[in-house]
Amino acid sequence: MQIELTIRSGGKRLKGLTSESRADQPLVTVITAVFNGQPYVAQCLESVLRQDYPNIEHIVLDGGSSDGTVGVLRQYDDRIALWRSEHDRGIYDAWNKALLEARGDWICFLGADDEFFPGAVSAYMALAAKNPQAEYLSSEARLVFPSGKEITIGRPWAWKEFSRRMQTCHVGSMHRRSLFERHGHFDTSYRISGDYEFLLRSRSELRSAFLPAETVMLRSGGASYSSAVFYESNRARHETGGVPKSLALIDLSLELIHCKARLLAHHILDSMKQRE
């Protein structure tokens, strides 16, 4: 029993079972970083396993959870490519570690509390085949709030808008390996907006394609939906995106106002539901 408790890694790859890219079926690497994610991580793993695309490897990096997450990962030991549990310095550090293990031609990032819809990866690979020059593929996504409200987010990438705010949905979106070969990995000095900063590095040269359909469900909450994300995004668009500091500060002010208005609206909605 003691031996099992000390096991902090697993997956098919450790048993010599690996996936390889094929000309007609590029290998897709799905990366998930998790920390104390027991309530939802199994649903995330299942959503990847249910994909009908036949060439996927799922790499899960756990930050040393203490809530039973590792026990869940052990249950999927024969069905996911690789998992490891160890201390990390945040989500982008975990993603960078996973990138060192990734073998896919396309790489995407799926949160532990997010889920792919059926057929999502196949739809993305069909989009990639129709757009052979594209290095970044995004889609629409369903955002679910604690109140139960659901909205669709995610618009096509366009530099003029992207340089001032992230209008694409990064969850589940696909990055061709060449992006990381050209720009390196994520900047771990960012805690929330490192994905936005990474995509800003290509500036107007990013080659993108858009899928006008929902491919993923994500839950609202946590650091990514706090006001802190706007301060980090402001830094990224100025330092990496080249937006003048004065314009970046104007955008920051507007975003904070909109954020406070949204939070107030959700608070009012929750209060009304509690009275019903």
BABA-922811 format. One record per residue (C-alpha): x, y, z; residue in three letters; residue number from 1. Coordinates in Angstrom, 2 decimals, decimal comma. Layout:
BEGIN
{{X Y Z} 'Ala' NUM}
...
END
This chain:
BEGIN
{{0,00 0,00 0,00} 'Met' 1}
{{2,81 2,39 0,85} 'Gln' 2}
{{4,41 1,79 -2,57} 'Ile' 3}
{{1,23 2,81 -4,37} 'Glu' 4}
{{0,98 6,04 -2,39} 'Leu' 5}
{{4,45 7,11 -3,52} 'Thr' 6}
{{3,69 6,66 -7,24} 'Ile' 7}
{{3,41 10,15 -8,71} 'Arg' 8}
{{3,49 9,41 -12,44} 'Ser' 9}
{{1,93 7,05 -14,91} 'Gly' 10}
{{0,31 6,66 -18,29} 'Gly' 11}
{{0,61 4,52 -21,40} 'Lys' 12}
{{3,93 6,04 -22,41} 'Arg' 13}
{{5,64 4,66 -19,31} 'Leu' 14}
{{4,50 1,23 -20,46} 'Lys' 15}
{{6,09 1,71 -23,87} 'Gly' 16}
{{2,84 2,59 -25,65} 'Leu' 17}
{{3,26 5,73 -27,75} 'Thr' 18}
{{1,36 7,54 -30,49} 'Ser' 19}
{{2,95 8,75 -33,70} 'Glu' 20}
{{1,91 11,29 -36,30} 'Ser' 21}
{{0,66 10,05 -39,66} 'Arg' 22}
{{0,30 11,90 -42,92} 'Ala' 23}
{{-3,49 11,52 -42,93} 'Asp' 24}
{{-3,88 11,85 -39,15} 'Gln' 25}
{{-1,58 14,40 -37,48} 'Pro' 26}
{{-0,95 13,64 -33,82} 'Leu' 27}
{{-2,78 16,03 -31,49} 'Val' 28}
{{-1,38 16,63 -28,00} 'Thr' 29}
{{-3,88 17,74 -25,37} 'Val' 30}
{{-2,22 19,29 -22,30} 'Ile' 31}
{{-4,02 19,67 -18,98} 'Thr' 32}
{{-2,57 21,32 -15,89} 'Ala' 33}
{{-4,41 20,59 -12,65} 'Val' 34}
{{-4,15 21,35 -8,96} 'Phe' 35}
{{-6,75 20,02 -6,53} 'Asn' 36}
{{-9,16 19,48 -9,40} 'Gly' 37}
{{-10,94 16,35 -8,20} 'Gln' 38}
{{-14,50 17,69 -8,70} 'Pro' 39}
{{-14,11 17,96 -12,49} 'Tyr' 40}
{{-10,87 16,35 -13,71} 'Val' 41}
{{-12,49 12,99 -14,51} 'Ala' 42}
{{-15,04 14,74 -16,75} 'Gln' 43}
{{-12,19 16,52 -18,52} 'Cys' 44}
{{-10,35 13,24 -19,13} 'Leu' 45}
{{-13,52 11,53 -20,33} 'Glu' 46}
{{-14,24 14,34 -22,80} 'Ser' 47}
{{-10,88 13,70 -24,45} 'Val' 48}
{{-11,33 9,93 -24,43} 'Leu' 49}
{{-14,74 10,32 -26,11} 'Arg' 50}
{{-13,26 12,14 -29,11} 'Gln' 51}
{{-13,71 10,27 -32,38} 'Asp' 52}
{{-10,39 11,52 -33,73} 'Tyr' 53}
{{-8,10 8,47 -33,48} 'Pro' 54}
{{-4,69 10,08 -32,95} 'Asn' 55}
{{-4,60 11,98 -29,63} 'Ile' 56}
{{-2,19 11,92 -26,72} 'Glu' 57}
{{-3,30 13,47 -23,42} 'His' 58}
{{-0,60 14,75 -21,06} 'Ile' 59}
{{-1,67 15,77 -17,55} 'Val' 60}
{{0,62 17,70 -15,19} 'Leu' 61}
{{-0,59 17,88 -11,60} 'Asp' 62}
{{0,92 20,45 -9,26} 'Gly' 63}
{{1,02 18,19 -6,21} 'Gly' 64}
{{-2,67 17,93 -5,38} 'Ser' 65}
{{-3,83 16,80 -1,95} 'Ser' 66}
{{-7,54 16,37 -2,68} 'Asp' 67}
{{-7,62 12,99 -4,43} 'Gly' 68}
{{-6,78 14,22 -7,93} 'Thr' 69}
{{-3,81 11,84 -8,14} 'Val' 70}
{{-6,10 8,95 -7,27} 'Gly' 71}
{{-8,30 9,88 -10,22} 'Val' 72}
{{-5,29 10,03 -12,53} 'Leu' 73}
{{-4,24 6,55 -11,39} 'Arg' 74}
{{-7,66 5,26 -12,43} 'Gln' 75}
{{-6,96 6,48 -15,98} 'Tyr' 76}
{{-3,40 5,13 -16,05} 'Asp' 77}
{{-4,09 2,83 -19,03} 'Asp' 78}
{{-6,03 5,40 -21,02} 'Arg' 79}
{{-4,02 8,64 -21,00} 'Ile' 80}
{{-0,58 9,07 -22,53} 'Ala' 81}
{{1,27 10,50 -19,54} 'Leu' 82}
{{0,57 12,03 -16,15} 'Trp' 83}
{{2,89 13,32 -13,49} 'Arg' 84}
{{2,36 14,94 -10,10} 'Ser' 85}
{{5,02 17,29 -8,78} 'Glu' 86}
{{5,41 20,83 -7,49} 'His' 87}
{{5,30 23,55 -10,12} 'Asp' 88}
{{5,40 27,35 -10,22} 'Arg' 89}
{{1,96 27,84 -11,72} 'Gly' 90}
{{0,00 26,87 -14,79} 'Ile' 91}
{{2,52 28,15 -17,35} 'Tyr' 92}
{{5,36 26,30 -15,67} 'Asp' 93}
{{3,24 23,14 -15,86} 'Ala' 94}
{{2,42 23,80 -19,52} 'Trp' 95}
{{6,10 24,31 -20,31} 'Asn' 96}
{{6,96 20,99 -18,67} 'Lys' 97}
{{4,25 19,29 -20,69} 'Ala' 98}
{{5,52 20,90 -23,91} 'Leu' 99}
{{8,84 19,13 -23,37} 'Leu' 100}
{{6,90 15,85 -23,43} 'Glu' 101}
{{4,52 16,72 -26,27} 'Ala' 102}
{{4,98 14,89 -29,57} 'Arg' 103}
{{2,00 16,23 -31,46} 'Gly' 104}
{{1,96 18,25 -34,67} 'Asp' 105}
{{-0,85 20,22 -33,04} 'Trp' 106}
{{-0,95 21,15 -29,36} 'Ile' 107}
{{-3,88 22,41 -27,31} 'Cys' 108}
{{-4,54 23,24 -23,66} 'Phe' 109}
{{-7,64 22,04 -21,86} 'Leu' 110}
{{-8,31 23,09 -18,26} 'Gly' 111}
{{-9,05 20,45 -15,65} 'Ala' 112}
{{-12,58 21,86 -15,27} 'Asp' 113}
{{-13,14 22,23 -19,02} 'Asp' 114}
{{-14,56 19,67 -21,45} 'Glu' 115}
{{-14,32 19,06 -25,18} 'Phe' 116}
{{-17,62 18,54 -26,95} 'Phe' 117}
{{-17,89 15,35 -29,04} 'Pro' 118}
{{-16,17 15,65 -32,42} 'Gly' 119}
{{-14,20 18,75 -31,44} 'Ala' 120}
{{-10,74 17,48 -32,38} 'Val' 121}
{{-11,96 15,99 -35,67} 'Ser' 122}
{{-13,53 19,32 -36,57} 'Ala' 123}
{{-10,29 21,13 -35,79} 'Tyr' 124}
{{-8,22 18,72 -37,90} 'Met' 125}
{{-10,64 19,13 -40,79} 'Ala' 126}
{{-10,15 22,89 -40,45} 'Leu' 127}
{{-6,38 22,39 -40,42} 'Ala' 128}
{{-6,56 20,34 -43,63} 'Ala' 129}
{{-8,50 23,12 -45,35} 'Lys' 130}
{{-6,05 25,77 -44,10} 'Asn' 131}
{{-2,57 24,22 -44,47} 'Pro' 132}
{{-0,80 27,54 -43,79} 'Gln' 133}
{{-2,57 28,15 -40,47} 'Ala' 134}
{{-0,57 27,91 -37,26} 'Glu' 135}
{{-3,36 28,74 -34,85} 'Tyr' 136}
{{-6,93 27,40 -34,91} 'Leu' 137}
{{-9,68 28,70 -32,65} 'Ser' 138}
{{-13,42 28,28 -32,31} 'Ser' 139}
{{-16,44 29,31 -30,34} 'Glu' 140}
{{-16,84 28,02 -26,78} 'Ala' 141}
{{-19,64 27,72 -24,24} 'Arg' 142}
{{-18,93 29,63 -21,04} 'Leu' 143}
{{-20,95 28,43 -18,03} 'Val' 144}
{{-21,39 30,69 -14,99} 'Phe' 145}
{{-22,02 29,49 -11,41} 'Pro' 146}
{{-25,53 30,96 -11,71} 'Ser' 147}
{{-26,27 28,52 -14,53} 'Gly' 148}
{{-26,20 31,17 -17,22} 'Lys' 149}
{{-24,44 30,13 -20,42} 'Glu' 150}
{{-23,03 32,30 -23,20} 'Ile' 151}
{{-21,06 31,68 -26,38} 'Thr' 152}
{{-17,64 33,31 -26,60} 'Ile' 153}
{{-14,80 33,33 -29,11} 'Gly' 154}
{{-14,42 35,29 -32,34} 'Arg' 155}
{{-12,05 34,94 -35,31} 'Pro' 156}
{{-8,50 36,12 -34,70} 'Trp' 157}
{{-7,75 39,55 -36,18} 'Ala' 158}
{{-4,63 41,46 -35,24} 'Trp' 159}
{{-6,23 44,90 -34,94} 'Lys' 160}
{{-8,60 43,67 -32,23} 'Glu' 161}
{{-6,32 41,01 -30,73} 'Phe' 162}
{{-3,55 43,54 -30,10} 'Ser' 163}
{{-5,91 45,33 -27,70} 'Arg' 164}
{{-7,88 42,43 -26,19} 'Arg' 165}
{{-8,01 38,67 -26,47} 'Met' 166}
{{-11,16 38,04 -28,48} 'Gln' 167}
{{-10,33 34,41 -29,26} 'Thr' 168}
{{-11,04 31,59 -26,83} 'Cys' 169}
{{-7,75 29,93 -25,93} 'His' 170}
{{-9,24 26,88 -24,20} 'Val' 171}
{{-8,96 23,91 -26,55} 'Gly' 172}
{{-7,62 26,01 -29,43} 'Ser' 173}
{{-4,90 24,42 -31,55} 'Met' 174}
{{-1,29 25,56 -31,92} 'His' 175}
{{0,91 24,13 -34,63} 'Arg' 176}
{{4,20 22,93 -33,18} 'Arg' 177}
{{6,04 25,46 -35,34} 'Ser' 178}
{{4,72 28,29 -33,14} 'Leu' 179}
{{6,63 26,95 -30,15} 'Phe' 180}
{{9,69 26,19 -32,24} 'Glu' 181}
{{9,75 29,81 -33,37} 'Arg' 182}
{{8,73 31,61 -30,18} 'His' 183}
{{9,78 29,29 -27,38} 'Gly' 184}
{{7,59 28,46 -24,40} 'His' 185}
{{5,32 30,44 -22,07} 'Phe' 186}
{{6,66 33,29 -19,96} 'Asp' 187}
{{6,27 32,13 -16,35} 'Thr' 188}
{{6,44 35,68 -15,03} 'Ser' 189}
{{2,78 35,81 -16,08} 'Tyr' 190}
{{0,30 34,10 -13,77} 'Arg' 191}
{{-2,91 34,51 -15,76} 'Ile' 192}
{{-2,33 36,01 -19,22} 'Ser' 193}
{{0,65 33,99 -20,44} 'Gly' 194}
{{-1,41 32,41 -23,23} 'Asp' 195}
{{-2,35 35,86 -24,53} 'Tyr' 196}
{{1,26 37,06 -24,29} 'Glu' 197}
{{2,48 34,02 -26,23} 'Phe' 198}
{{0,11 34,62 -29,14} 'Leu' 199}
{{1,03 38,33 -29,20} 'Leu' 200}
{{4,61 37,40 -30,11} 'Arg' 201}
{{3,67 36,72 -33,74} 'Ser' 202}
{{1,92 40,09 -33,97} 'Arg' 203}
{{0,20 40,58 -37,33} 'Ser' 204}
{{2,10 37,64 -38,87} 'Glu' 205}
{{0,07 34,98 -37,04} 'Leu' 206}
{{-1,68 32,72 -39,55} 'Arg' 207}
{{-5,02 31,70 -38,14} 'Ser' 208}
{{-8,26 29,94 -39,06} 'Ala' 209}
{{-11,60 29,95 -37,24} 'Phe' 210}
{{-14,24 27,30 -36,64} 'Leu' 211}
{{-17,69 28,92 -36,18} 'Pro' 212}
{{-18,98 26,26 -33,80} 'Ala' 213}
{{-18,65 25,46 -30,10} 'Glu' 214}
{{-15,95 22,88 -29,44} 'Thr' 215}
{{-15,48 23,21 -25,70} 'Val' 216}
{{-17,29 24,00 -22,47} 'Met' 217}
{{-15,48 26,04 -19,83} 'Leu' 218}
{{-16,59 27,03 -16,37} 'Arg' 219}
{{-16,39 30,64 -15,24} 'Ser' 220}
{{-14,45 31,35 -12,07} 'Gly' 221}
{{-10,96 31,42 -10,61} 'Gly' 222}
{{-8,07 33,74 -11,40} 'Ala' 223}
{{-8,79 33,90 -15,11} 'Ser' 224}
{{-12,00 35,81 -14,39} 'Tyr' 225}
{{-10,65 38,24 -11,79} 'Ser' 226}
{{-9,65 41,83 -12,44} 'Ser' 227}
{{-5,98 40,76 -12,21} 'Ala' 228}
{{-6,20 39,31 -15,71} 'Val' 229}
{{-6,72 42,80 -17,12} 'Phe' 230}
{{-3,56 44,16 -15,52} 'Tyr' 231}
{{-1,50 41,29 -16,90} 'Glu' 232}
{{-3,09 41,60 -20,32} 'Ser' 233}
{{-2,29 45,31 -20,28} 'Asn' 234}
{{1,36 44,51 -19,64} 'Arg' 235}
{{1,41 41,91 -22,43} 'Ala' 236}
{{-0,13 44,08 -25,11} 'Arg' 237}
{{2,28 46,89 -24,31} 'His' 238}
{{5,51 44,92 -23,78} 'Glu' 239}
{{4,96 42,15 -26,35} 'Thr' 240}
{{2,24 43,46 -28,64} 'Gly' 241}
{{3,80 46,89 -29,09} 'Gly' 242}
{{0,68 48,87 -28,16} 'Val' 243}
{{1,61 52,38 -26,92} 'Pro' 244}
{{1,46 52,60 -23,15} 'Lys' 245}
{{-1,10 55,40 -23,17} 'Ser' 246}
{{-3,48 53,40 -25,38} 'Leu' 247}
{{-2,92 50,26 -23,29} 'Ala' 248}
{{-3,88 52,18 -20,14} 'Leu' 249}
{{-7,07 53,44 -21,78} 'Ile' 250}
{{-7,99 49,86 -22,71} 'Asp' 251}
{{-7,24 48,76 -19,16} 'Leu' 252}
{{-9,55 51,39 -17,69} 'Ser' 253}
{{-12,40 50,39 -20,00} 'Leu' 254}
{{-11,93 46,69 -19,26} 'Glu' 255}
{{-12,02 47,26 -15,51} 'Leu' 256}
{{-15,26 49,23 -15,84} 'Ile' 257}
{{-16,84 46,49 -17,93} 'His' 258}
{{-15,60 43,82 -15,51} 'Cys' 259}
{{-17,18 45,57 -12,52} 'Lys' 260}
{{-20,42 45,98 -14,42} 'Ala' 261}
{{-20,52 42,27 -15,30} 'Arg' 262}
{{-19,78 41,24 -11,72} 'Leu' 263}
{{-22,56 43,49 -10,47} 'Leu' 264}
{{-25,01 42,05 -13,00} 'Ala' 265}
{{-24,15 38,47 -11,97} 'His' 266}
{{-24,48 39,39 -8,29} 'His' 267}
{{-27,94 40,85 -8,91} 'Ile' 268}
{{-28,97 37,75 -10,90} 'Leu' 269}
{{-27,80 35,40 -8,14} 'Asp' 270}
{{-29,63 37,46 -5,51} 'Ser' 271}
{{-32,85 37,32 -7,52} 'Met' 272}
{{-32,58 33,54 -7,86} 'Lys' 273}
{{-32,02 33,11 -4,15} 'Gln' 274}
{{-35,25 35,04 -3,43} 'Arg' 275}
{{-37,30 32,83 -5,77} 'Glu' 276}
END
